[in-house]
Amino acid sequence: MRHYTVTPEEAGKRLDQYLAIVKPDLTRSFIQKIIKDGNVFVNHRKITKNSQKLKENDELMVTIPSIKEIGIKAEHIP
């Protein structure tokens, strides 16, 4: 679980935009999925809307699930 605190400069941003800034290694669609799946808490409340506006000093707790292997194997085509 990762913890973040919203700074005055970050206040007013949408939740998905904020997470894209603090976790640039994640895609925007993956960020939206973890929000929708209930893996993001703001001030100890589960948030499932990407459009949630953040306020200064909001405390975020984010659980980033591990990426699963999908088990697709390449097929040899002569």
PDB file with one MODEL, atoms N, CA, C and O in Angstrom:
MODEL        1
ATOM      1  N   MET A   1       0.859  -1.177   0.000  1.00  0.00           N
ATOM      2  CA  MET A   1       0.000   0.000   0.000  1.00  0.00           C
ATOM      3  C   MET A   1       0.899   1.232   0.000  1.00  0.00           C
ATOM      4  O   MET A   1       1.881   1.297   0.740  1.00  0.00           O
ATOM      5  N   ARG A   2       0.559   2.188  -0.820  1.00  0.00           N
ATOM      6  CA  ARG A   2       1.320   3.429  -0.916  1.00  0.00           C
ATOM      7  C   ARG A   2       0.503   4.570  -0.298  1.00  0.00           C
ATOM      8  O   ARG A   2      -0.722   4.604  -0.413  1.00  0.00           O
ATOM      9  N   HIS A   3       1.196   5.495   0.353  1.00  0.00           N
ATOM     10  CA  HIS A   3       0.549   6.631   1.007  1.00  0.00           C
ATOM     11  C   HIS A   3       1.017   7.924   0.350  1.00  0.00           C
ATOM     12  O   HIS A   3       2.198   8.080   0.039  1.00  0.00           O
ATOM     13  N   TYR A   4       0.086   8.844   0.144  1.00  0.00           N
ATOM     14  CA  TYR A   4       0.395  10.145  -0.452  1.00  0.00           C
ATOM     15  C   TYR A   4      -0.386  11.221   0.295  1.00  0.00           C
ATOM     16  O   TYR A   4      -1.467  10.962   0.824  1.00  0.00           O
ATOM     17  N   THR A   5       0.169  12.426   0.333  1.00  0.00           N
ATOM     18  CA  THR A   5      -0.514  13.588   0.895  1.00  0.00           C
ATOM     19  C   THR A   5      -0.543  14.668  -0.173  1.00  0.00           C
ATOM     20  O   THR A   5       0.486  14.995  -0.766  1.00  0.00           O
ATOM     21  N   VAL A   6      -1.722  15.220  -0.415  1.00  0.00           N
ATOM     22  CA  VAL A   6      -1.905  16.232  -1.455  1.00  0.00           C
ATOM     23  C   VAL A   6      -1.322  17.563  -0.990  1.00  0.00           C
ATOM     24  O   VAL A   6      -1.649  18.053   0.091  1.00  0.00           O
ATOM     25  N   THR A   7      -0.459  18.136  -1.819  1.00  0.00           N
ATOM     26  CA  THR A   7       0.159  19.432  -1.517  1.00  0.00           C
ATOM     27  C   THR A   7      -0.737  20.558  -2.021  1.00  0.00           C
ATOM     28  O   THR A   7      -1.671  20.307  -2.781  1.00  0.00           O
ATOM     29  N   PRO A   8      -0.466  21.798  -1.608  1.00  0.00           N
ATOM     30  CA  PRO A   8      -1.275  22.926  -2.092  1.00  0.00           C
ATOM     31  C   PRO A   8      -1.253  23.042  -3.627  1.00  0.00           C
ATOM     32  O   PRO A   8      -2.255  23.414  -4.237  1.00  0.00           O
ATOM     33  N   GLU A   9      -0.115  22.725  -4.241  1.00  0.00           N
ATOM     34  CA  GLU A   9      -0.009  22.817  -5.702  1.00  0.00           C
ATOM     35  C   GLU A   9      -0.846  21.744  -6.400  1.00  0.00           C
ATOM     36  O   GLU A   9      -1.287  21.943  -7.532  1.00  0.00           O
ATOM     37  N   GLU A  10      -1.067  20.617  -5.737  1.00  0.00           N
ATOM     38  CA  GLU A  10      -1.810  19.505  -6.337  1.00  0.00           C
ATOM     39  C   GLU A  10      -3.302  19.560  -6.038  1.00  0.00           C
ATOM     40  O   GLU A  10      -4.088  18.851  -6.665  1.00  0.00           O
ATOM     41  N   ALA A  11      -3.691  20.393  -5.091  1.00  0.00           N
ATOM     42  CA  ALA A  11      -5.110  20.512  -4.710  1.00  0.00           C
ATOM     43  C   ALA A  11      -5.932  20.948  -5.916  1.00  0.00           C
ATOM     44  O   ALA A  11      -5.489  21.765  -6.723  1.00  0.00           O
ATOM     45  N   GLY A  12      -7.132  20.393  -6.026  1.00  0.00           N
ATOM     46  CA  GLY A  12      -8.036  20.734  -7.120  1.00  0.00           C
ATOM     47  C   GLY A  12      -7.936  19.781  -8.302  1.00  0.00           C
ATOM     48  O   GLY A  12      -8.772  19.825  -9.205  1.00  0.00           O
ATOM     49  N   LYS A  13      -6.934  18.929  -8.306  1.00  0.00           N
ATOM     50  CA  LYS A  13      -6.788  17.957  -9.401  1.00  0.00           C
ATOM     51  C   LYS A  13      -7.760  16.801  -9.193  1.00  0.00           C
ATOM     52  O   LYS A  13      -8.154  16.478  -8.073  1.00  0.00           O
ATOM     53  N   ARG A  14      -8.132  16.188 -10.326  1.00  0.00           N
ATOM     54  CA  ARG A  14      -8.931  14.970 -10.264  1.00  0.00           C
ATOM     55  C   ARG A  14      -8.059  13.844  -9.727  1.00  0.00           C
ATOM     56  O   ARG A  14      -6.840  13.857  -9.897  1.00  0.00           O
ATOM     57  N   LEU A  15      -8.685  12.880  -9.084  1.00  0.00           N
ATOM     58  CA  LEU A  15      -7.957  11.762  -8.496  1.00  0.00           C
ATOM     59  C   LEU A  15      -7.116  11.025  -9.530  1.00  0.00           C
ATOM     60  O   LEU A  15      -5.950  10.725  -9.271  1.00  0.00           O
ATOM     61  N   ASP A  16      -7.685  10.725 -10.704  1.00  0.00           N
ATOM     62  CA  ASP A  16      -6.919   9.995 -11.716  1.00  0.00           C
ATOM     63  C   ASP A  16      -5.748  10.826 -12.250  1.00  0.00           C
ATOM     64  O   ASP A  16      -4.687  10.277 -12.546  1.00  0.00           O
ATOM     65  N   GLN A  17      -5.930  12.129 -12.374  1.00  0.00           N
ATOM     66  CA  GLN A  17      -4.838  12.996 -12.828  1.00  0.00           C
ATOM     67  C   GLN A  17      -3.712  13.029 -11.796  1.00  0.00           C
ATOM     68  O   GLN A  17      -2.534  12.968 -12.146  1.00  0.00           O
ATOM     69  N   TYR A  18      -4.084  13.126 -10.539  1.00  0.00           N
ATOM     70  CA  TYR A  18      -3.089  13.161  -9.468  1.00  0.00           C
ATOM     71  C   TYR A  18      -2.260  11.877  -9.453  1.00  0.00           C
ATOM     72  O   TYR A  18      -1.032  11.923  -9.378  1.00  0.00           O
ATOM     73  N   LEU A  19      -2.942  10.728  -9.523  1.00  0.00           N
ATOM     74  CA  LEU A  19      -2.220   9.468  -9.496  1.00  0.00           C
ATOM     75  C   LEU A  19      -1.323   9.295 -10.720  1.00  0.00           C
ATOM     76  O   LEU A  19      -0.266   8.671 -10.626  1.00  0.00           O
ATOM     77  N   ALA A  20      -1.728   9.837 -11.858  1.00  0.00           N
ATOM     78  CA  ALA A  20      -0.885   9.780 -13.053  1.00  0.00           C
ATOM     79  C   ALA A  20       0.399  10.587 -12.849  1.00  0.00           C
ATOM     80  O   ALA A  20       1.435  10.262 -13.428  1.00  0.00           O
ATOM     81  N   ILE A  21       0.331  11.623 -12.039  1.00  0.00           N
ATOM     82  CA  ILE A  21       1.519  12.449 -11.752  1.00  0.00           C
ATOM     83  C   ILE A  21       2.448  11.738 -10.766  1.00  0.00           C
ATOM     84  O   ILE A  21       3.658  11.672 -10.983  1.00  0.00           O
ATOM     85  N   VAL A  22       1.877  11.210  -9.685  1.00  0.00           N
ATOM     86  CA  VAL A  22       2.726  10.596  -8.658  1.00  0.00           C
ATOM     87  C   VAL A  22       3.180   9.187  -9.026  1.00  0.00           C
ATOM     88  O   VAL A  22       4.158   8.692  -8.465  1.00  0.00           O
ATOM     89  N   LYS A  23       2.488   8.535  -9.957  1.00  0.00           N
ATOM     90  CA  LYS A  23       2.861   7.195 -10.413  1.00  0.00           C
ATOM     91  C   LYS A  23       2.941   7.193 -11.948  1.00  0.00           C
ATOM     92  O   LYS A  23       2.111   6.569 -12.609  1.00  0.00           O
ATOM     93  N   PRO A  24       3.929   7.883 -12.511  1.00  0.00           N
ATOM     94  CA  PRO A  24       4.010   7.983 -13.975  1.00  0.00           C
ATOM     95  C   PRO A  24       4.287   6.648 -14.676  1.00  0.00           C
ATOM     96  O   PRO A  24       4.142   6.549 -15.895  1.00  0.00           O
ATOM     97  N   ASP A  25       4.680   5.631 -13.920  1.00  0.00           N
ATOM     98  CA  ASP A  25       4.931   4.319 -14.515  1.00  0.00           C
ATOM     99  C   ASP A  25       3.647   3.530 -14.771  1.00  0.00           C
ATOM    100  O   ASP A  25       3.692   2.473 -15.401  1.00  0.00           O
ATOM    101  N   LEU A  26       2.500   4.026 -14.292  1.00  0.00           N
ATOM    102  CA  LEU A  26       1.215   3.365 -14.518  1.00  0.00           C
ATOM    103  C   LEU A  26       0.458   4.062 -15.643  1.00  0.00           C
ATOM    104  O   LEU A  26       0.529   5.283 -15.782  1.00  0.00           O
ATOM    105  N   THR A  27      -0.259   3.293 -16.436  1.00  0.00           N
ATOM    106  CA  THR A  27      -1.062   3.893 -17.503  1.00  0.00           C
ATOM    107  C   THR A  27      -2.315   4.518 -16.905  1.00  0.00           C
ATOM    108  O   THR A  27      -2.758   4.141 -15.821  1.00  0.00           O
ATOM    109  N   ARG A  28      -2.876   5.476 -17.627  1.00  0.00           N
ATOM    110  CA  ARG A  28      -4.090   6.148 -17.163  1.00  0.00           C
ATOM    111  C   ARG A  28      -5.243   5.153 -17.050  1.00  0.00           C
ATOM    112  O   ARG A  28      -6.039   5.240 -16.116  1.00  0.00           O
ATOM    113  N   SER A  29      -5.344   4.212 -17.987  1.00  0.00           N
ATOM    114  CA  SER A  29      -6.432   3.237 -17.929  1.00  0.00           C
ATOM    115  C   SER A  29      -6.270   2.295 -16.730  1.00  0.00           C
ATOM    116  O   SER A  29      -7.264   1.912 -16.113  1.00  0.00           O
ATOM    117  N   PHE A  30      -5.020   1.917 -16.390  1.00  0.00           N
ATOM    118  CA  PHE A  30      -4.790   1.075 -15.221  1.00  0.00           C
ATOM    119  C   PHE A  30      -5.143   1.833 -13.946  1.00  0.00           C
ATOM    120  O   PHE A  30      -5.723   1.262 -13.022  1.00  0.00           O
ATOM    121  N   ILE A  31      -4.797   3.110 -13.895  1.00  0.00           N
ATOM    122  CA  ILE A  31      -5.141   3.945 -12.738  1.00  0.00           C
ATOM    123  C   ILE A  31      -6.654   4.015 -12.576  1.00  0.00           C
ATOM    124  O   ILE A  31      -7.166   3.880 -11.464  1.00  0.00           O
ATOM    125  N   GLN A  32      -7.371   4.223 -13.672  1.00  0.00           N
ATOM    126  CA  GLN A  32      -8.828   4.295 -13.605  1.00  0.00           C
ATOM    127  C   GLN A  32      -9.420   2.971 -13.148  1.00  0.00           C
ATOM    128  O   GLN A  32     -10.423   2.949 -12.436  1.00  0.00           O
ATOM    129  N   LYS A  33      -8.799   1.862 -13.556  1.00  0.00           N
ATOM    130  CA  LYS A  33      -9.281   0.544 -13.135  1.00  0.00           C
ATOM    131  C   LYS A  33      -9.082   0.326 -11.634  1.00  0.00           C
ATOM    132  O   LYS A  33      -9.986  -0.174 -10.964  1.00  0.00           O
ATOM    133  N   ILE A  34      -7.919   0.691 -11.096  1.00  0.00           N
ATOM    134  CA  ILE A  34      -7.718   0.471  -9.656  1.00  0.00           C
ATOM    135  C   ILE A  34      -8.634   1.364  -8.827  1.00  0.00           C
ATOM    136  O   ILE A  34      -9.041   0.986  -7.728  1.00  0.00           O
ATOM    137  N   ILE A  35      -8.961   2.546  -9.344  1.00  0.00           N
ATOM    138  CA  ILE A  35      -9.921   3.410  -8.643  1.00  0.00           C
ATOM    139  C   ILE A  35     -11.294   2.749  -8.660  1.00  0.00           C
ATOM    140  O   ILE A  35     -11.943   2.627  -7.621  1.00  0.00           O
ATOM    141  N   LYS A  36     -11.734   2.323  -9.839  1.00  0.00           N
ATOM    142  CA  LYS A  36     -13.049   1.702  -9.987  1.00  0.00           C
ATOM    143  C   LYS A  36     -13.174   0.426  -9.158  1.00  0.00           C
ATOM    144  O   LYS A  36     -14.243   0.123  -8.627  1.00  0.00           O
ATOM    145  N   ASP A  37     -12.065  -0.324  -9.050  1.00  0.00           N
ATOM    146  CA  ASP A  37     -12.074  -1.577  -8.295  1.00  0.00           C
ATOM    147  C   ASP A  37     -12.006  -1.375  -6.781  1.00  0.00           C
ATOM    148  O   ASP A  37     -12.029  -2.351  -6.031  1.00  0.00           O
ATOM    149  N   GLY A  38     -11.923  -0.127  -6.321  1.00  0.00           N
ATOM    150  CA  GLY A  38     -11.940   0.151  -4.885  1.00  0.00           C
ATOM    151  C   GLY A  38     -10.598   0.040  -4.193  1.00  0.00           C
ATOM    152  O   GLY A  38     -10.541  -0.224  -2.992  1.00  0.00           O
ATOM    153  N   ASN A  39      -9.511   0.238  -4.935  1.00  0.00           N
ATOM    154  CA  ASN A  39      -8.175   0.148  -4.357  1.00  0.00           C
ATOM    155  C   ASN A  39      -7.607   1.488  -3.903  1.00  0.00           C
ATOM    156  O   ASN A  39      -6.440   1.571  -3.521  1.00  0.00           O
ATOM    157  N   VAL A  40      -8.431   2.540  -3.942  1.00  0.00           N
ATOM    158  CA  VAL A  40      -7.962   3.872  -3.563  1.00  0.00           C
ATOM    159  C   VAL A  40      -8.854   4.429  -2.461  1.00  0.00           C
ATOM    160  O   VAL A  40     -10.080   4.431  -2.567  1.00  0.00           O
ATOM    161  N   PHE A  41      -8.200   4.905  -1.395  1.00  0.00           N
ATOM    162  CA  PHE A  41      -8.912   5.526  -0.282  1.00  0.00           C
ATOM    163  C   PHE A  41      -8.418   6.956  -0.122  1.00  0.00           C
ATOM    164  O   PHE A  41      -7.216   7.213  -0.169  1.00  0.00           O
ATOM    165  N   VAL A  42      -9.346   7.881   0.067  1.00  0.00           N
ATOM    166  CA  VAL A  42      -9.005   9.272   0.353  1.00  0.00           C
ATOM    167  C   VAL A  42      -9.569   9.567   1.737  1.00  0.00           C
ATOM    168  O   VAL A  42     -10.773   9.454   1.970  1.00  0.00           O
ATOM    169  N   ASN A  43      -8.682   9.945   2.646  1.00  0.00           N
ATOM    170  CA  ASN A  43      -9.080  10.196   4.039  1.00  0.00           C
ATOM    171  C   ASN A  43      -9.859   9.013   4.620  1.00  0.00           C
ATOM    172  O   ASN A  43     -10.883   9.194   5.278  1.00  0.00           O
ATOM    173  N   HIS A  44      -9.355   7.796   4.364  1.00  0.00           N
ATOM    174  CA  HIS A  44      -9.895   6.543   4.884  1.00  0.00           C
ATOM    175  C   HIS A  44     -11.272   6.183   4.319  1.00  0.00           C
ATOM    176  O   HIS A  44     -11.967   5.335   4.877  1.00  0.00           O
ATOM    177  N   ARG A  45     -11.668   6.824   3.214  1.00  0.00           N
ATOM    178  CA  ARG A  45     -12.946   6.492   2.567  1.00  0.00           C
ATOM    179  C   ARG A  45     -12.653   5.953   1.179  1.00  0.00           C
ATOM    180  O   ARG A  45     -11.902   6.557   0.414  1.00  0.00           O
ATOM    181  N   LYS A  46     -13.256   4.802   0.854  1.00  0.00           N
ATOM    182  CA  LYS A  46     -13.058   4.197  -0.458  1.00  0.00           C
ATOM    183  C   LYS A  46     -13.657   5.112  -1.532  1.00  0.00           C
ATOM    184  O   LYS A  46     -14.802   5.551  -1.421  1.00  0.00           O
ATOM    185  N   ILE A  47     -12.877   5.386  -2.553  1.00  0.00           N
ATOM    186  CA  ILE A  47     -13.323   6.237  -3.655  1.00  0.00           C
ATOM    187  C   ILE A  47     -13.353   5.394  -4.924  1.00  0.00           C
ATOM    188  O   ILE A  47     -12.389   4.689  -5.224  1.00  0.00           O
ATOM    189  N   THR A  48     -14.454   5.460  -5.672  1.00  0.00           N
ATOM    190  CA  THR A  48     -14.564   4.691  -6.910  1.00  0.00           C
ATOM    191  C   THR A  48     -14.833   5.579  -8.116  1.00  0.00           C
ATOM    192  O   THR A  48     -15.137   5.082  -9.200  1.00  0.00           O
ATOM    193  N   LYS A  49     -14.722   6.897  -7.930  1.00  0.00           N
ATOM    194  CA  LYS A  49     -14.932   7.830  -9.042  1.00  0.00           C
ATOM    195  C   LYS A  49     -13.611   8.487  -9.419  1.00  0.00           C
ATOM    196  O   LYS A  49     -12.926   9.063  -8.573  1.00  0.00           O
ATOM    197  N   ASN A  50     -13.264   8.393 -10.701  1.00  0.00           N
ATOM    198  CA  ASN A  50     -12.034   9.017 -11.201  1.00  0.00           C
ATOM    199  C   ASN A  50     -12.061  10.526 -11.048  1.00  0.00           C
ATOM    200  O   ASN A  50     -11.020  11.164 -10.896  1.00  0.00           O
ATOM    201  N   SER A  51     -13.249  11.086 -11.090  1.00  0.00           N
ATOM    202  CA  SER A  51     -13.399  12.543 -11.121  1.00  0.00           C
ATOM    203  C   SER A  51     -13.355  13.193  -9.740  1.00  0.00           C
ATOM    204  O   SER A  51     -13.514  14.409  -9.631  1.00  0.00           O
ATOM    205  N   GLN A  52     -13.145  12.412  -8.690  1.00  0.00           N
ATOM    206  CA  GLN A  52     -13.063  12.958  -7.332  1.00  0.00           C
ATOM    207  C   GLN A  52     -12.014  14.065  -7.282  1.00  0.00           C
ATOM    208  O   GLN A  52     -10.854  13.833  -7.620  1.00  0.00           O
ATOM    209  N   LYS A  53     -12.408  15.257  -6.866  1.00  0.00           N
ATOM    210  CA  LYS A  53     -11.470  16.377  -6.734  1.00  0.00           C
ATOM    211  C   LYS A  53     -10.755  16.281  -5.394  1.00  0.00           C
ATOM    212  O   LYS A  53     -11.370  15.998  -4.366  1.00  0.00           O
ATOM    213  N   LEU A  54      -9.465  16.518  -5.420  1.00  0.00           N
ATOM    214  CA  LEU A  54      -8.660  16.425  -4.206  1.00  0.00           C
ATOM    215  C   LEU A  54      -8.466  17.793  -3.568  1.00  0.00           C
ATOM    216  O   LEU A  54      -8.433  18.819  -4.247  1.00  0.00           O
ATOM    217  N   LYS A  55      -8.339  17.778  -2.257  1.00  0.00           N
ATOM    218  CA  LYS A  55      -8.111  19.001  -1.483  1.00  0.00           C
ATOM    219  C   LYS A  55      -6.742  18.934  -0.833  1.00  0.00           C
ATOM    220  O   LYS A  55      -6.171  17.858  -0.659  1.00  0.00           O
ATOM    221  N   GLU A  56      -6.232  20.090  -0.483  1.00  0.00           N
ATOM    222  CA  GLU A  56      -4.948  20.158   0.208  1.00  0.00           C
ATOM    223  C   GLU A  56      -4.989  19.298   1.470  1.00  0.00           C
ATOM    224  O   GLU A  56      -5.973  19.308   2.209  1.00  0.00           O
ATOM    225  N   ASN A  57      -3.916  18.562   1.704  1.00  0.00           N
ATOM    226  CA  ASN A  57      -3.740  17.686   2.864  1.00  0.00           C
ATOM    227  C   ASN A  57      -4.599  16.426   2.848  1.00  0.00           C
ATOM    228  O   ASN A  57      -4.634  15.707   3.847  1.00  0.00           O
ATOM    229  N   ASP A  58      -5.299  16.133   1.738  1.00  0.00           N
ATOM    230  CA  ASP A  58      -5.997  14.856   1.642  1.00  0.00           C
ATOM    231  C   ASP A  58      -4.957  13.744   1.746  1.00  0.00           C
ATOM    232  O   ASP A  58      -3.870  13.843   1.176  1.00  0.00           O
ATOM    233  N   GLU A  59      -5.296  12.695   2.473  1.00  0.00           N
ATOM    234  CA  GLU A  59      -4.418  11.537   2.633  1.00  0.00           C
ATOM    235  C   GLU A  59      -4.929  10.424   1.715  1.00  0.00           C
ATOM    236  O   GLU A  59      -6.085  10.012   1.808  1.00  0.00           O
ATOM    237  N   LEU A  60      -4.066   9.953   0.841  1.00  0.00           N
ATOM    238  CA  LEU A  60      -4.430   8.877  -0.069  1.00  0.00           C
ATOM    239  C   LEU A  60      -3.708   7.601   0.310  1.00  0.00           C
ATOM    240  O   LEU A  60      -2.524   7.618   0.647  1.00  0.00           O
ATOM    241  N   MET A  61      -4.436   6.486   0.251  1.00  0.00           N
ATOM    242  CA  MET A  61      -3.856   5.157   0.401  1.00  0.00           C
ATOM    243  C   MET A  61      -4.224   4.387  -0.859  1.00  0.00           C
ATOM    244  O   MET A  61      -5.400   4.241  -1.192  1.00  0.00           O
ATOM    245  N   VAL A  62      -3.210   3.899  -1.551  1.00  0.00           N
ATOM    246  CA  VAL A  62      -3.418   3.243  -2.837  1.00  0.00           C
ATOM    247  C   VAL A  62      -2.802   1.854  -2.799  1.00  0.00           C
ATOM    248  O   VAL A  62      -1.629   1.690  -2.464  1.00  0.00           O
ATOM    249  N   THR A  63      -3.606   0.861  -3.146  1.00  0.00           N
ATOM    250  CA  THR A  63      -3.111  -0.500  -3.289  1.00  0.00           C
ATOM    251  C   THR A  63      -2.992  -0.778  -4.776  1.00  0.00           C
ATOM    252  O   THR A  63      -3.977  -0.716  -5.511  1.00  0.00           O
ATOM    253  N   ILE A  64      -1.776  -1.086  -5.213  1.00  0.00           N
ATOM    254  CA  ILE A  64      -1.546  -1.378  -6.627  1.00  0.00           C
ATOM    255  C   ILE A  64      -1.405  -2.889  -6.756  1.00  0.00           C
ATOM    256  O   ILE A  64      -0.410  -3.468  -6.320  1.00  0.00           O
ATOM    257  N   PRO A  65      -2.419  -3.530  -7.363  1.00  0.00           N
ATOM    258  CA  PRO A  65      -2.356  -4.985  -7.493  1.00  0.00           C
ATOM    259  C   PRO A  65      -1.250  -5.402  -8.453  1.00  0.00           C
ATOM    260  O   PRO A  65      -0.875  -4.654  -9.356  1.00  0.00           O
ATOM    261  N   SER A  66      -0.737  -6.605  -8.242  1.00  0.00           N
ATOM    262  CA  SER A  66       0.303  -7.099  -9.140  1.00  0.00           C
ATOM    263  C   SER A  66      -0.322  -7.433 -10.487  1.00  0.00           C
ATOM    264  O   SER A  66      -1.489  -7.815 -10.577  1.00  0.00           O
ATOM    265  N   ILE A  67       0.471  -7.282 -11.509  1.00  0.00           N
ATOM    266  CA  ILE A  67       0.002  -7.572 -12.858  1.00  0.00           C
ATOM    267  C   ILE A  67       0.083  -9.081 -13.060  1.00  0.00           C
ATOM    268  O   ILE A  67       1.112  -9.702 -12.793  1.00  0.00           O
ATOM    269  N   LYS A  68      -1.010  -9.657 -13.531  1.00  0.00           N
ATOM    270  CA  LYS A  68      -1.084 -11.096 -13.706  1.00  0.00           C
ATOM    271  C   LYS A  68      -0.577 -11.484 -15.093  1.00  0.00           C
ATOM    272  O   LYS A  68      -0.806 -10.781 -16.078  1.00  0.00           O
ATOM    273  N   GLU A  69       0.105 -12.600 -15.144  1.00  0.00           N
ATOM    274  CA  GLU A  69       0.507 -13.166 -16.430  1.00  0.00           C
ATOM    275  C   GLU A  69      -0.750 -13.736 -17.084  1.00  0.00           C
ATOM    276  O   GLU A  69      -1.543 -14.406 -16.421  1.00  0.00           O
ATOM    277  N   ILE A  70      -0.937 -13.480 -18.364  1.00  0.00           N
ATOM    278  CA  ILE A  70      -2.152 -13.945 -19.025  1.00  0.00           C
ATOM    279  C   ILE A  70      -1.983 -15.309 -19.683  1.00  0.00           C
ATOM    280  O   ILE A  70      -2.959 -15.899 -20.149  1.00  0.00           O
ATOM    281  N   GLY A  71      -0.769 -15.808 -19.724  1.00  0.00           N
ATOM    282  CA  GLY A  71      -0.556 -17.167 -20.198  1.00  0.00           C
ATOM    283  C   GLY A  71      -0.683 -17.359 -21.695  1.00  0.00           C
ATOM    284  O   GLY A  71      -0.947 -18.475 -22.144  1.00  0.00           O
ATOM    285  N   ILE A  72      -0.508 -16.339 -22.461  1.00  0.00           N
ATOM    286  CA  ILE A  72      -0.567 -16.465 -23.919  1.00  0.00           C
ATOM    287  C   ILE A  72       0.817 -16.857 -24.408  1.00  0.00           C
ATOM    288  O   ILE A  72       1.818 -16.237 -24.051  1.00  0.00           O
ATOM    289  N   LYS A  73       0.856 -17.896 -25.231  1.00  0.00           N
ATOM    290  CA  LYS A  73       2.123 -18.352 -25.791  1.00  0.00           C
ATOM    291  C   LYS A  73       2.132 -18.131 -27.292  1.00  0.00           C
ATOM    292  O   LYS A  73       1.107 -18.254 -27.961  1.00  0.00           O
ATOM    293  N   ALA A  74       3.290 -17.808 -27.800  1.00  0.00           N
ATOM    294  CA  ALA A  74       3.429 -17.609 -29.239  1.00  0.00           C
ATOM    295  C   ALA A  74       3.283 -18.934 -29.968  1.00  0.00           C
ATOM    296  O   ALA A  74       3.755 -19.974 -29.508  1.00  0.00           O
ATOM    297  N   GLU A  75       2.633 -18.874 -31.092  1.00  0.00           N
ATOM    298  CA  GLU A  75       2.438 -20.061 -31.907  1.00  0.00           C
ATOM    299  C   GLU A  75       3.395 -20.003 -33.090  1.00  0.00           C
ATOM    300  O   GLU A  75       3.511 -18.976 -33.760  1.00  0.00           O
ATOM    301  N   HIS A  76       4.076 -21.111 -33.337  1.00  0.00           N
ATOM    302  CA  HIS A  76       5.002 -21.157 -34.470  1.00  0.00           C
ATOM    303  C   HIS A  76       4.194 -21.326 -35.755  1.00  0.00           C
ATOM    304  O   HIS A  76       3.474 -22.311 -35.915  1.00  0.00           O
ATOM    305  N   ILE A  77       4.311 -20.385 -36.650  1.00  0.00           N
ATOM    306  CA  ILE A  77       3.622 -20.447 -37.932  1.00  0.00           C
ATOM    307  C   ILE A  77       4.686 -20.527 -39.038  1.00  0.00           C
ATOM    308  O   ILE A  77       5.431 -19.571 -39.252  1.00  0.00           O
ATOM    309  N   PRO A  78       4.754 -21.668 -39.738  1.00  0.00           N
ATOM    310  CA  PRO A  78       5.786 -21.803 -40.776  1.00  0.00           C
ATOM    311  C   PRO A  78       5.498 -20.933 -41.997  1.00  0.00           C
ATOM    312  O   PRO A  78       6.272 -20.937 -42.954  1.00  0.00           O
TER     313      PRO A  78
ENDMDL
END
